[in-house]
Amino acid sequence: MISFLRPLLPLFCAVLPICPGWAEQETPQPPGAANLTGGNMGVPAAPAPGEWATYPCGGLTMLVATSSSEAQRHVLNGIACLLTFWDDAAYREFRKAIKLDPSCMMAQWGLALSCITPHHEHEARKEQALQNIRLQLELGQLPSRELEYGRALVTLLKNGSPDAAKVFLDIADNWKRDPWAPLFAAMMLRDGFTDKGSPKPGQEQAQTLLDAYLTAHPSTPAAWFMKALLQETNPTMGEDALQAVQKALELVPGYPPALHLLGHIQFRRGDYKASEDSFARAADAYTLWQNEEKLSPADNEGLFRSLAYKAMARFCRGDENGAIREAAKLASRPVDTSRPRATGSLMQLWETRTLPMRLALSRYPWKGSREIESVTPQTLDINPPSLSDGITAACIQVAQGKTALVNGNKKDLSSRLANLEKICTTLVQSGPKADEEGAVSHWVRSLELNDRLGLECKALLYTDSAPIWLQSDVEQQRFSSLLMPPVLPYPAELRLAQWHARKRDWVSCKNSCKEGLRRFPNHAALLALLQKAEQAAVNPEQVLPSSSSRPGKKTGKTKSSSSSRRTSTPSSK
């Protein structure tokens, strides 16, 4: 789940308690044990090939303060999941460790992290774990390295990620055989990219740190995963990100979060068919885990995230009908209404149940309200009702407003826009309720969606100032992140290009298409419109006339001289 609390992940899972007898010295390494940090450390019995613990560790482990070797194995599995943003699995691993050894500090710490979102379904267990952790920090009986990890936590909460990264860098410098501190420092340092794809100072430092780490330890899957992860919002997603996640999958094939990350990178590079395949493989792997653990879909957020992203990719490659059918099938899966704050349930309520409506609203020309009505989710028996109902209400207003405009009823469109703005205002004021639902990240996405839909409606209503509203939409949109698909299956530049096309301003149309393709490479609708604009530059008389000054209005049939459609070579394999 995307959240402002995500930076806590590396901090919590980095604090690995060591047995007190080893506290102030580097631990000796058993003969033959893997060691990728260049020094000696205590290593438990190696897990069997293919176990999740082998994924991020790559032989990098530390002894955990526990009397149970089995508890230690579960703690290491949990760390593996935390490092790769698989909180659902991490929670189960730490719970298993606590059952074996309730005094295991690392298990308590990891459990708190795995459900760190405010008002999580497992809030009581999280608070108990945090209370145990605070008690240990107050007693000051932890080894000095663990105290430094504690200081990093305090620094993070007080001053933020950059200052916490400095503490991790100090740990890496003072304990040179610490296998995790450099990776966690890199995660804390990352601060994104400029609009042109240049790394910001923290991002550049994180990349340099990670490159040096991989030069020394090239067989560490976690480092390759993180190298790819650092590029998740890069406007110019490069080949290096693709190669990094592929390297991680070579080291541990079939790992669900890495397959999802591969799909995200392929999507961002415009290889939509390949991304569909990767998301399908990720969903299969998440399902296998769910079945093996005998869990409910409510416990499997990753499954719904990958399937939603898969449908989004299908829409972007041009199979709009198939994408909507796929999304409708996904939306029809039952929700466990007795557990509305479970991670999988939240993903269903906010993401998969609203996905068919969002895809149907994205069609151009507008197909009418009937399709929206056919995919509108039924109200669930949840008390109090979920805030996610606001997305459904907003989509209905937009659909009815577009239909009113097609029918020439501009006044009704104005009324629908006013209703949409009321819904948006209500949602903006509902932050505390979203917090109570454990759904802050989903709530933030809903605000972005409603802002974009509102700007598009204003462009339809106030046609003279349409470019201003649409340009505002262009400037406010965000790149899709690792964990979630974009809120709409097209860049805002597409709507601006379509407006220019209706005005037969083909130069501006072409420029907007090219800008949109920077954000959504190989997007089917953008490629088709760009071909039309380029054709107009050569021979305007042979270009199909714009369907209408208003989207959705039918016109007479006109023959086109061009029967071919632009295709593109996938940018990744």
C-alpha positions in Angstrom: 0.0 0.0 0.0 1.3 3.4 -1.0 1.7 5.4 2.2 3.6 8.3 3.8 4.6 5.6 6.4 6.4 3.5 3.8 9.8 5.0 4.7 9.5 3.2 8.0 9.9 -0.1 6.3 13.7 -0.2 6.0 14.1 1.2 9.5 12.1 -1.4 11.3 13.4 -4.4 9.4 17.0 -3.3 9.7 17.0 -3.6 13.5 18.2 -7.2 13.9 18.8 -8.0 17.6 21.9 -10.1 18.1 22.5 -12.6 20.9 23.9 -10.6 23.9 27.1 -12.6 23.9 28.0 -11.3 20.4 26.9 -7.8 21.0 30.1 -5.8 20.7 32.0 -8.0 18.3 31.7 -9.3 14.8 30.3 -12.8 15.0 32.4 -15.8 13.7 31.2 -17.5 10.6 30.6 -21.2 10.4 32.7 -23.0 7.8 31.2 -22.7 4.3 28.5 -20.2 5.2 27.7 -17.7 2.5 29.0 -14.2 3.2 28.4 -11.4 0.7 29.5 -8.5 2.9 33.2 -9.2 3.0 33.3 -10.1 6.6 32.4 -12.8 9.1 29.0 -13.1 10.8 26.9 -15.7 12.5 24.6 -17.5 10.1 21.8 -19.9 11.0 21.2 -23.1 9.1 20.7 -22.3 5.4 17.0 -22.4 4.3 16.0 -24.9 1.7 16.4 -23.7 -1.9 13.4 -21.6 -3.0 12.3 -20.5 0.4 11.4 -16.8 0.6 14.2 -16.2 3.1 16.8 -16.8 0.5 15.3 -14.1 -1.7 16.6 -10.8 -0.2 19.3 -12.3 1.9 21.5 -13.9 -0.7 23.5 -15.4 2.2 23.4 -12.2 4.2 21.9 -13.0 7.7 22.4 -12.0 11.3 21.7 -14.0 14.4 18.5 -13.0 16.1 18.1 -12.9 19.9 15.9 -15.9 20.3 16.1 -19.4 21.9 14.3 -20.9 18.9 16.1 -21.6 15.6 12.7 -22.0 14.0 11.7 -18.5 15.3 14.8 -17.1 13.7 13.9 -18.7 10.4 10.5 -17.0 10.5 12.1 -13.7 11.4 14.4 -13.9 8.4 11.5 -14.8 6.2 9.7 -11.7 7.6 12.6 -9.5 6.8 12.7 -10.8 3.3 9.0 -9.8 2.9 9.4 -6.4 4.5 12.3 -5.5 2.3 10.2 -6.3 -0.8 7.0 -4.5 0.4 5.1 -7.8 1.1 3.6 -6.7 4.4 0.9 -9.4 4.4 3.4 -12.2 4.3 5.7 -10.5 6.7 3.0 -10.2 9.3 2.4 -13.9 9.2 6.1 -14.7 9.5 6.6 -12.5 12.5 3.4 -13.9 14.2 4.8 -17.4 13.8 8.1 -16.3 15.4 6.3 -14.7 18.3 4.3 -17.8 19.0 7.6 -19.7 19.2 9.4 -17.1 21.3 7.3 -14.2 22.7 10.4 -12.5 23.9 12.0 -12.2 20.5 12.6 -8.5 20.0 13.0 -8.7 16.2 9.7 -10.6 15.8 8.0 -7.8 17.8 9.7 -5.1 15.8 8.9 -6.7 12.5 5.2 -7.3 13.4 4.9 -3.6 14.3 6.3 -2.6 11.0 4.2 -5.0 8.9 1.0 -3.4 10.1 2.4 0.1 10.7 -0.5 1.9 8.9 -2.7 3.8 11.3 -5.7 1.9 12.5 -4.6 -1.3 10.9 -6.8 -4.4 11.2 -4.2 -5.8 13.7 -3.9 -2.5 15.6 -4.0 -4.1 19.1 -1.2 -6.5 18.3 0.8 -3.7 16.7 0.4 -1.5 19.8 1.5 -4.3 22.1 4.6 -4.9 20.0 5.4 -1.2 20.0 5.0 -1.1 23.7 7.4 -4.0 24.1 9.9 -2.2 21.8 9.7 1.1 23.7 10.3 -0.8 27.0 13.4 -2.4 25.5 14.7 1.0 24.3 14.1 2.6 27.7 16.0 -0.2 29.5 19.0 0.4 27.3 20.0 -3.3 27.4 20.4 -3.7 23.7 23.8 -4.0 22.0 25.2 -0.7 20.8 24.4 -1.4 17.2 20.8 -2.0 18.0 20.7 1.2 20.0 21.9 3.0 16.9 19.0 1.5 15.0 16.7 2.8 17.7 18.3 6.2 17.3 17.6 6.0 13.6 13.9 5.4 14.4 13.7 8.4 16.7 15.5 10.5 14.1 13.1 9.4 11.4 10.0 10.2 13.4 11.4 13.5 14.6 13.3 14.8 11.5 12.4 12.6 8.6 14.1 10.2 6.2 17.2 12.3 5.2 18.5 12.6 8.8 17.6 8.9 9.5 19.7 8.0 6.4 22.7 9.6 8.0 22.3 7.4 11.0 22.2 4.3 8.8 25.3 5.5 7.0 27.0 5.8 10.4 26.0 2.3 11.2 27.3 1.0 7.9 30.6 2.9 8.6 31.0 1.7 12.2 29.9 -1.9 11.6 31.3 -2.6 8.2 30.0 -6.1 8.2 26.4 -5.1 8.8 24.6 -6.5 5.8 21.6 -4.3 5.9 22.5 -0.7 6.8 23.7 0.3 3.4 20.5 -0.9 1.7 18.3 0.9 4.3 20.3 4.0 3.9 19.7 3.9 0.2 16.0 3.6 0.7 16.0 6.5 3.1 18.0 8.7 0.8 15.8 8.4 -2.3 13.9 11.6 -3.1 12.9 11.0 -6.7 13.6 12.7 -10.0 13.1 15.9 -11.8 10.5 16.2 -14.6 13.3 15.5 -17.1 14.5 12.4 -15.3 17.5 13.7 -13.5 18.0 12.2 -10.1 17.6 14.6 -7.2 20.6 14.8 -4.7 19.3 12.1 -2.3 18.4 9.9 -5.2 21.8 10.3 -6.8 23.5 9.4 -3.5 21.3 6.4 -3.0 22.1 5.1 -6.5 25.8 5.6 -5.9 25.6 3.8 -2.6 23.7 0.9 -4.2 26.0 0.6 -7.2 29.0 0.3 -4.9 27.2 -2.3 -2.8 26.4 -4.4 -5.9 30.0 -4.1 -7.2 31.1 -5.7 -3.9 28.2 -8.1 -3.6 26.7 -8.9 -7.0 24.8 -11.9 -5.8 22.5 -10.1 -3.4 18.9 -10.3 -4.7 17.7 -7.6 -2.3 20.2 -5.1 -3.7 19.1 -5.8 -7.3 15.5 -5.4 -6.3 16.2 -2.1 -4.7 18.2 -0.9 -7.7 15.1 -1.4 -9.8 12.9 0.0 -7.1 14.9 3.3 -7.1 13.7 3.9 -10.6 10.0 3.4 -9.9 9.0 7.0 -10.6 11.7 7.9 -13.1 10.1 9.8 -16.0 12.5 8.1 -18.3 12.5 4.5 -17.2 15.7 3.0 -18.5 17.0 -0.4 -19.5 19.0 -0.6 -16.2 15.8 -0.9 -14.1 14.6 -3.7 -16.3 17.9 -5.5 -16.1 18.1 -5.1 -12.3 14.7 -6.7 -11.6 15.4 -9.4 -14.1 18.7 -10.1 -12.2 16.8 -10.4 -9.0 14.4 -12.9 -10.6 17.3 -14.9 -11.9 18.5 -15.3 -8.4 15.1 -16.3 -6.9 12.6 -17.0 -9.7 8.9 -16.7 -9.1 9.0 -14.3 -6.1 5.7 -12.4 -6.2 6.8 -8.8 -5.3 9.6 -9.0 -7.9 7.3 -10.2 -10.6 5.0 -7.3 -9.8 7.9 -4.9 -9.9 8.9 -6.4 -13.3 5.3 -5.7 -14.6 5.4 -2.2 -13.3 8.7 -1.5 -15.1 7.4 -3.0 -18.3 4.2 -1.0 -18.1 6.2 2.2 -17.6 8.3 1.3 -20.6 5.2 0.8 -22.8 5.5 -3.0 -23.1 2.0 -3.6 -22.0 1.6 -7.2 -23.2 4.7 -8.2 -21.4 3.5 -6.4 -18.3 0.2 -8.2 -18.4 2.1 -11.5 -18.4 4.2 -10.5 -15.5 1.2 -9.3 -13.5 -0.5 -12.6 -14.2 2.5 -14.5 -13.0 2.6 -12.4 -9.9 -1.1 -13.0 -9.2 -0.5 -16.8 -9.6 2.3 -16.6 -7.1 0.3 -14.6 -4.6 -2.5 -17.1 -5.0 -0.2 -20.0 -4.4 1.0 -18.3 -1.2 -2.5 -17.7 0.0 -3.5 -21.3 -0.5 -0.4 -22.7 1.2 -1.0 -20.4 4.2 -4.7 -21.3 4.2 -5.6 -17.6 4.2 -8.6 -15.5 3.0 -8.4 -13.2 0.0 -8.8 -10.4 2.6 -5.2 -11.2 3.6 -3.8 -11.0 0.1 -3.5 -7.4 -1.0 -0.8 -8.2 -3.5 -3.2 -10.5 -5.5 -5.7 -7.7 -6.1 -3.0 -5.1 -6.8 -1.4 -7.2 -9.6 -4.8 -8.2 -11.2 -5.9 -4.5 -11.2 -2.7 -3.5 -12.8 -3.0 -6.3 -15.4 -6.4 -5.0 -16.5 -5.0 -1.4 -16.7 -2.2 -2.6 -19.0 -4.7 -4.4 -21.2 -6.7 -1.2 -21.7 -3.5 0.8 -22.5 -2.5 -1.6 -25.3 -5.9 -1.0 -27.0 -8.1 -3.9 -25.9 -10.6 -1.7 -24.1 -13.5 -4.1 -24.2 -11.4 -7.0 -22.9 -10.0 -4.8 -20.1 -13.4 -3.8 -18.9 -14.7 -7.4 -19.0 -11.6 -8.5 -17.0 -12.0 -5.6 -14.5 -15.7 -6.5 -14.1 -14.9 -10.1 -13.4 -12.3 -9.0 -10.8 -14.8 -6.5 -9.2 -17.3 -9.3 -8.8 -15.2 -11.2 -6.3 -16.9 -11.1 -2.9 -15.6 -8.8 -0.2 -15.3 -10.0 3.4 -17.5 -7.3 4.9 -16.7 -8.5 8.4 -13.1 -7.4 7.8 -13.2 -4.0 6.0 -9.8 -2.9 7.3 -8.0 -6.0 6.1 -5.4 -5.1 3.5 -7.0 -7.2 0.7 -10.5 -5.9 1.6 -9.3 -2.3 1.4 -7.8 -3.0 -2.1 -11.1 -4.5 -3.2 -13.2 -1.6 -1.8 -11.1 1.2 -3.2 -9.4 -0.3 -6.2 -10.9 -3.4 -7.9 -14.6 -2.6 -7.3 -14.2 0.9 -8.8 -11.9 -0.2 -11.6 -14.5 -1.1 -14.3 -16.2 2.3 -13.8 -12.9 4.1 -14.2 -12.0 2.2 -17.3 -15.4 2.7 -18.9 -15.2 6.5 -18.1 -11.9 6.5 -20.0 -13.4 5.5 -23.4 -13.3 8.0 -26.2 -15.7 8.9 -27.8 -18.0 8.5 -24.9 -20.2 5.4 -25.1 -23.0 6.6 -22.9 -24.1 5.9 -19.3 -25.4 2.4 -20.0 -22.0 0.8 -19.7 -21.3 2.6 -16.5 -24.6 1.5 -15.0 -23.7 -2.2 -15.9 -20.5 -2.1 -14.0 -21.5 0.1 -11.0 -20.8 -1.8 -7.8 -23.6 -2.7 -5.4 -23.6 -1.1 -2.0 -22.1 -3.4 0.6 -23.4 -4.0 4.1 -20.6 -2.3 6.0 -21.3 -0.1 9.0 -20.2 2.6 8.8 -20.2 2.7 5.0 -16.8 2.8 3.4 -15.5 6.2 2.1 -14.7 4.3 -1.1 -18.4 4.8 -2.0 -17.4 8.4 -2.8 -15.4 7.1 -5.9 -18.5 5.3 -7.1 -20.6 8.5 -6.6 -18.1 10.6 -8.4 -17.9 8.3 -11.4 -21.7 8.2 -11.7 -21.9 12.1 -11.8 -19.2 12.3 -14.4 -20.9 9.6 -16.6 -24.3 11.3 -16.4 -22.7 14.7 -17.1 -21.0 13.4 -20.2 -24.2 11.8 -21.4 -26.1 15.0 -20.8 -23.5 16.9 -23.0 -23.9 14.4 -25.8 -27.6 15.0 -25.7 -27.0 18.7 -25.8 -28.0 19.4 -22.2 -25.2 21.6 -21.0 -27.2 22.8 -18.0 -27.4 19.2 -16.7 -23.6 18.8 -17.1 -23.2 22.0 -15.0 -25.4 20.4 -12.3 -23.4 17.2 -12.4 -20.2 19.1 -12.1 -21.5 20.9 -9.0 -22.4 17.5 -7.5 -19.0 16.2 -8.3 -17.4 19.2 -6.5 -19.5 18.5 -3.5 -18.4 14.9 -3.4 -14.8 16.0 -3.7 -15.2 18.5 -0.9 -16.7 15.8 1.3 -13.8 13.5 0.6 -11.2 16.2 1.2 -12.7 16.8 4.6 -12.8 13.0 5.4 -9.2 12.5 6.1 -9.8 11.6 9.7 -12.3 9.0 8.7 -9.9 7.6 6.1 -7.4 7.3 8.9 -9.8 5.4 11.0 -10.5 3.0 8.1 -6.8 2.4 7.7 -7.2 3.7 4.1 -5.2 6.9 4.0 -3.2 5.9 0.9 -6.3 4.8 -1.0 -8.0 8.1 0.1 -5.2 10.1 -1.3 -5.6 8.3 -4.7 -9.3 9.0 -4.7 -8.6 12.7 -4.3 -6.2 12.6 -7.3 -8.9 10.7 -9.4 -11.6 13.2 -8.5 -9.4 16.2 -9.3 -8.6 14.8 -12.7 -12.2 13.9 -13.5 -13.3 17.4 -12.3 -10.8 19.2 -14.6 -11.9 17.1 -17.6 -15.6 18.0 -16.9 -14.7 21.7 -16.6 -13.0 21.5 -20.0 -16.2 20.0 -21.5 -18.4 22.7 -19.8 -16.2 25.7 -20.3 -15.0 25.1 -23.9 -13.4 28.5 -24.4 -11.0 27.8 -21.5 -10.7 24.1 -22.0 -6.9 24.2 -22.7 -6.4 25.8 -19.4 -8.3 23.1 -17.5 -6.6 20.3 -19.4 -3.2 21.8 -19.0 -3.8 22.0 -15.3 -4.6 18.3 -15.4 -1.4 17.6 -17.3 0.6 19.4 -14.6 -1.1 17.7 -11.7 -1.0 14.1 -12.8 1.5 11.7 -11.2 3.5 8.8 -12.5 2.2 5.4 -11.4 4.1 3.9 -8.5 5.3 0.4 -7.8 2.5 -0.8 -5.7 -0.5 0.7 -7.6 -1.5 1.3 -11.2 -2.3 4.8 -12.3 -5.8 6.1 -11.3 -6.8 6.4 -15.0 -5.5 4.3 -18.0 -4.2 7.3 -20.0 -2.1 10.4 -19.5 -3.8 13.8 -19.2 -2.0 14.8 -22.4 -4.4 12.5 -24.3 -7.4 14.6 -23.5 -5.6 17.8 -24.4 -4.5 16.2 -27.7 -8.1 15.1 -28.4 -9.3 18.7 -27.8 -6.7 20.0 -30.3 -7.9 17.4 -32.8 -11.5 18.5 -32.5 -10.3 22.0 -33.3 -8.2 20.6 -36.1 -5.1 22.1 -34.6 -2.9 19.2 -35.7 0.5 20.7 -34.7 -0.7 21.1 -31.1 -2.3 17.8 -31.2 0.9 16.1 -32.4 2.9 17.9 -29.7 0.5 16.8 -26.9 0.6 13.2 -28.2 4.3 13.1 -28.1 4.3 14.5 -24.6 1.8 11.9 -23.5 3.9 9.1 -25.0 6.7 10.2 -22.7 4.5 9.3 -19.8 2.7 6.3 -21.4 5.0 4.9 -24.1 3.2 3.0 -26.9 -0.2 3.9 -25.5 -2.7 2.6 -28.2 -5.0 5.7 -28.3 -2.1 8.1 -28.3 -0.4 6.3 -31.2 -3.6 6.3 -33.2 -4.2 10.0 -32.7 -0.5 10.8 -33.4 -0.7 9.0 -36.7 -3.8 11.0 -37.6 -2.1 14.3 -36.7 1.0 13.4 -38.7 -1.2 12.4 -41.7 -2.9 15.7 -41.5 0.4 17.5 -41.8 1.0 15.8 -45.1 -2.5 15.7 -46.6 -5.2 17.3 -44.5 -7.9 16.4 -47.1 -7.4 12.6 -46.5 -7.7 12.8 -42.7 -10.9 11.6 -41.1 -12.9 14.6 -39.8 -13.1 15.0 -36.0 -16.1 13.0 -34.8 -17.6 16.1 -33.0 -16.9 19.2 -31.1 -18.4 17.2 -28.2 -17.2 13.7 -27.4 -19.7 10.9 -28.2 -21.8 12.7 -30.8 -22.3 10.6 -34.0 -21.4 11.9 -37.4 -21.7 10.6 -41.0 -19.3 8.0 -42.1 -16.3 9.2 -44.0 -13.8 7.0 -45.8 -10.2 7.1 -44.7 -7.3 6.7 -47.2 -5.3 5.0 -44.5 -6.2 1.5 -43.4 -3.1 0.9 -41.4 -2.6 1.6 -37.7 0.7 2.6 -36.2 2.4 -0.1 -34.3 5.5 0.0 -32.2 8.2 -2.4 -31.1 8.1 -3.2 -27.4 10.7 -1.4 -25.5 11.5 -4.4 -23.3 11.4 -8.1 -23.6 
